[in-house]
Structure formats: C-alpha cells, structure tokens
Amino acid sequence: MLTFPNAKINIGLNITEKRPDSFHNIESVFYPVNWCDALEIIPSTQFGFQSSGLAIPGDQTSNLCVKAYHLLRNEYPVLNTGSVLFHLHKVIPMGAGLGGGSADGAFALKMLNEIFELNLSTVALQNFARRLGSDCAFFIENRPVFCFNKGDEFEEYPLSLKGKFIVLVNPAIHISTAEAYGGVTPKKPEVSIKEALKLPLNKWEGLIKNDFEENLLWKYPAIAEIKKTLYEQKALYASMTGSGSTVYGIFEQETDLKSMFADFMVWQGYLT
C-alpha cells in the first residue's frame, strides 16, 4: 500500500498561555498543502523500516511511523500475527513547521488500520494520533480546522483557499521547539483568528499573526528577508508556518519563484 503524507501550514498562530504540564495552549488554523512524502507499507513476516530521500536524524525507533506500528501492536493482538515493511521516501524538510513527521505517523496509523482490518473510527484514530504528537491528529481527516489547546483539539472551520497558488520557502535554519517558545510571552490575541479570517485574503496582513515571528525574524534575518520578498512579489499574504523556519506566500495566480530562492528548498503549487 502506497500513500503520500502531505504537509500543512499554520494560518495564524497565537500562543495563548503556558499549561501546568509545561506545554502551551495555542490557537491556529491548520490548512493542508500538497507537498508530500511517500510512504509504502507491505505486509511481511518480520518488521522492517527503511528510508530514502532526505536524511532522517536519529534511529528508527524514534520515527513516528515505527511508533505508530508499536502503538497499535500493543493494543491489537492481530498485529502480532503478521508484520510489515515500511519504506518512507522523505521529501518534506524536517523541523520546518510543516508537520511532515506528524503526517507520516498519522498516515501510518490509517494504513495499518486498513491493512490489519482494525475498523477503527476516525475518533479512535485521532486519539491514537494524539499519543504520537500534538498535531498528528490533524492529518487523520486532513482538512482545514481551527485548532486549540495543545494544537490537538479541533473545530471545523469553513475556510477554502482552493485555486490560490502557494509558494513555500525553507532556508534550512533549524529552530528547536525550546528556542521558539523561549522567545514568546503567551498572551490572548487582540483580534480573533476566526474573525480576521472572515476578511478578504489581502486584508490578513498585520491582523493574522504568528507569535513566533516577532523574535525569530529579528534573530534570523534570512527568514525576514524571505517574507519581505514574497510580499514584494505580490503575495496576498505571507507568514512563517509553525515555529519555522519555512515561510509561505499565498498568491492569486501562479508565480514561479524557484530561481529567486535558488539557495533554498522551494515547493510551489495550487491549494485545494
């Protein structure tokens, strides 16, 4: 079985408060983007995991695909009667604010559910995904949502950017979660993301904000320059996604900017 786990972007990201468990509560809209990895799972007599494409740091036990397999295996004995071979071709850059690893883990859960005929409901799959990571559950339904709490609780949100063109630029600057949150003072937003998103897309600038940007764009001028350039190229809206360092611009029409960002990793295409 072969699937293509996709990335997501954050449209707005407010860090509203620090939780007693040391996590943070956030508010954001997650939107799927068709920048994809490729994940193949084949039934086998013994377990195996291999990868190609971008190098994945750490050993395979820390990979969310492998964790997804063992998570289900601990709950459902049928997984002990057979095993699987994973092959992950990694295309989405890691630590980039795009949720690529989370997507891989969530898609692995969905595929294993089908291969072993577990008949898990969407809610059950989301609950397993939450045990893998905060934003993994988003990729079970994989559609635009308003997210809150740790980023793992969702409300349906009627946002469609279908037909708009998006350019994502990743400058390969690694920003750890601790570094990103260390530069933020949690606060309630002046303007609700839900309300701001009701405005036309070209009115979002200055209203829909990513709270990580204030510190990180000052600390890493290359990220700020990417955002500035996207606006100069007539982006309707541009923002860093997640805790960075990827920046995206949303355009009314197709805009080829690969040559402009020749030193960086770039993906561009239509939103659906």
Residue, then its C-alpha position, 0 to 999 in steps of 0.5 A: m500500500l502506497t500513500f503520500p503524507n502531505a504537509k500543512i501550514n499554520i494560518g495564524l498562530n497565537i500562543t495563548e498561555k503556558r499549561p501546568d504540564s509545561f506545554h502551551n495552549i495555542e490557537s491556529v488554523f491548520y490548512p493542508v498543502n500538497w507537498c508530500d512524502a511517500l510512504e509504502i507499507i507491505p505486509s511481511t513476516q518480520f518488521g522492517f523500516q527503511s528510508s530514502g530521500l532526505a536524511i532522517p536524524g536519529d534511529q528508527t525507533s524514534n520515527l513516528c511511523v515505527k511508533a505508530y506500528h508499536l502503538l497499535r501492536n500493543e493494543y491489537p493482538v492481530l498485529n502480532t500475527g503478521s508484520v510489515l515493511f515500511h519504506l518512507h521516501k522523505v521529501i518534506p524538510m524536517g523541523a520546518g513547521l510543516g508537520g511532515g513527521s506528524a503526517d507520516g505517523a498519522f498516515a501510518l496509523k490509517m494504513l495499518n488500520e486498513i491493512f490489519e482490518l482494525n475498523l477503527s473510527t476516525v475518533a479512535l484514530q485521532n486519539f491514537a494520533r494524539r499519543l504520537g504528537s500534538d498535531c498528528a491528529f490533524f492529518i487523520e481527516n486532513r482538512p482545514v480546522f481551527c485548532f486549540n489547546k495543545g494544537d490537538e483539539f479541533e473545530e471545523y472551520p469553513l475556510s477554502l483557499k482552493g485555486k490560490f497558488i502557494v509558494l513555500v520557502n525553507p532556508a534550512i535554519h533549524i529552530s528547536t521547539a525550546e528556542a521558539y517558545g523561549g522567545v514568546t510571552p503567551k498572551k490572548p490575541e487582540v483580534s480573533i483568528k476566526e474573525a480576521l479570517k472572515l476578511p478578504l485574503n489581502k486584508w490578513e496582513g498585520l491582523i493574522k499573526n504568528d507569535f513566533e515571528e516577532n523574535l525569530l525574524w529579528k534573530y534570523p534575518a534570512i527568514a525576514e528577508i524571505k517574507k519581505t520578498l514574497y510580499e514584494q512579489k505580490a503575495l496576498y499574504a505571507s507568514m512563517t508556518g509553525s515555529g519555522s523556519t519555512v515561510y509561505g506566500i499565498f498568491e492569486q495566480e501562479t508565480d514561479l519563484k524557484s530561481m529567486f530562492a535558488d539557495f533554498m528548498v522551494w515547493q510551489g503549487y495550487l491549494t485545494 
